């Protein structure tokens, strides 16, 4: 098998990227067993709108077996969330009603559907220093080989070229492997929102002039 290559997103990559989102959807681990009723639930938030709104900031990692990772970004988070609110979320809410009953008994898919109706648009401060944001996910077969770093570096170069002063991302408290990876890339902790185990740690990196 040849080594994976990093390339720009191409029309038609969407289903494979949704699958990567699913297979990393349990806090970095395989989420497929938890979403049998709606495998695309997570991808509709964490993949689809990025491909629609900012495809020029979307990268694919591809090997002989297909797309095995992605890195996605937005140059201006508040503008991105404004478009998401106006152009993306109404369709999700129309297709997937807000779940009813006791949330403790919701399936994982129902929980994600509730996020369609109650979105999280949090951006850490100072916003002027970290207005961009990114997502990256790699399948296990591509992990531990340096491709995550290479994809992040490529995406950071794209953000810098478009004038972003810095970027942020959110890391689940339960995704214990992710934070050390981002620290090695030069990101710093900005703020923790919520309490463990449901906390999200926001990290960021400023680009030097």
N, C-alpha and C positions, 0 to 999 in steps of 0.2 A: 504493500500500500504506500502510495506516495504521501509526502508530508502535506498537511493542510495548507491552503493558501488563504490570505486575507484579500478580499476584493470588495468593491462597492456593491451595495444592494442592487439587485436586478428585479424587474417586474416578474412575478412568479415565485419569488423566494418566500412570500408570506406564509403559506402553509407549513413549510419546513421550519421557519422561525417560530411560528406558534407551537410547533412540536417541541422545539428546544425549550421554550418557555415552560411547557407542561412538564418535560422531563427534568427540569431543575426547579419545579414549582413547590417543593416541600422544603423551603428554607435552604435551597441549594441542592437538595436531594431529589430523587425521582418523585414527582407529584402525580404521576399517572394513576396509581391506585386510588387516589383521593378524589378524582374528578371523572368517574365513569359516566355520569349523567350529562356532563358538559365539558369535554376536554379543552375547549377553546376559551373557557371562562377567564383565565388569567391573561391570555394573549390579547384579548380585546382591550385590556387596559395597558399592558406593559409592552406590547409590540405594535398592534394595529395602528394606533394614532401616530406613532413616530414614522411609520412607513408612509402614511397618508400626508402628514404635515411637513416632515423634514427628511425626505428620502436621501438628500445629499449628505446627511449626517448618519447614515445607516451603513454599517459594514457587516459582511458575512464572512464566516470562516467555513471553508469547504474542503472536504477530502474526497476520496474515491467513493465513499458511501453517501455523500451529500452534505448538506449544510449541517455543521456540528457546533455552531456558535454564532453569536451576533454581538455587536456593540452599537447602541443607538443613543442619539443625543438630541438635545434641543438647545439652541443658542440663547434663547430668552424664555425662562421658565414661565413667567407670568403671562407672556403673550401666548405661549403654548397652551397653558391651562385655560386661557380665555377662549381659544379656538376649540379646545376639547369640550368646554362647557356649552358652546354655541352650536358646534357642528358634529360632535361625536356622541356625547352623552345622551342627547334626546333619543337617538335611535336605540341605544342600549336599554334605556328605561322603558321604551315602548315595547321592545321584544321580551324583556325579562322583568316582570313585576317585582316589586319589593316583597321579599319573603315575609310570611306572617307566622305567628306563633312564637314559641319560646326560642330565642337565638341559640340557647344551649343545645337545642336539638336540630339545628340546621346542618345540612351537609356542607362540605367545603364549597361546592358550587353555589349554594344559596348564600353563603357568607360573602363570596365575591360578588354575586348579584346585588347584595345590599350595598357594596361599595359603589356600584353604578349609580345608585340613588343618593349615596352619602359620600361623595368623593373627598379625597384628601389632597388639597392643593398647597400643603405647607412648603415654604421655602425658608431656609435658615438665613439669619442675618450675619453680617451686613450683606444685604442682597446685592448691592452694587459690586461687591468683590466676587460673588459666586452666582451670577445670574443663570449660567448654563447648568444643565444637569444631564446625566448619562445613566444608561443601564447596560450591563454586560452579563451574558450567560454563556457557558460552554458545557457541552456534554462531557461525561466522564472520559470518553476516549480521547478528548482533546485537552484535558486538564493535566497540569503538572509538567507541561512541556514548553512553557514560555510563551504560548500563544495568547494567553490572557494579557500579559504585559504588552506584547506587541500590538494587540488590538487597542488597548487603552492608549498606548503611545500614538498610534495612528489617529485615533479619534481626538486626542488632545491636540495634535497638530492641526487637524481640521478646525477645531474650535478656535485655536489661536489665530489661524489664517483668516478667520471670519471676524476677528476682533474681540472675542470674548476675554474678559479680564480674569476669569476663573470659572470653576464649576463646582457643583456639589452632587452628592448621591446619598441615598438612604440604605442602611444596612440593618437587616433584622437582628435583634439581639440573639436570636437562635441560630443565625448563620455564622457560626464561630470561625469558619475558615476564611471568610471574606475580609474581615477587618484587617488582619495581619497583611494580607495581599495588598490592600489599599495603602496601608502605612508604608510598605516598601516602595510604593509608587510616589510617595511624597505627600499624600493627603494627610490632613490633620482632623481630629475630632472637633466638631463645631458645637453640637448640642445633642442631648438624648431626650427624646420625646416619649412620654409614657413610662410605665414601670415594667420591669421584667416579669414574665417572659415575653410580654407583648410590646416591649420597647422597640423603638427605631433609633439607631444612632446615625446622625447626619454627619458626613465628612466632606471636606472640601479641599480644593487646591487652587491657589492663585498662580497665575502665569507672570513671571517676571518680565519687565519691559524689555 
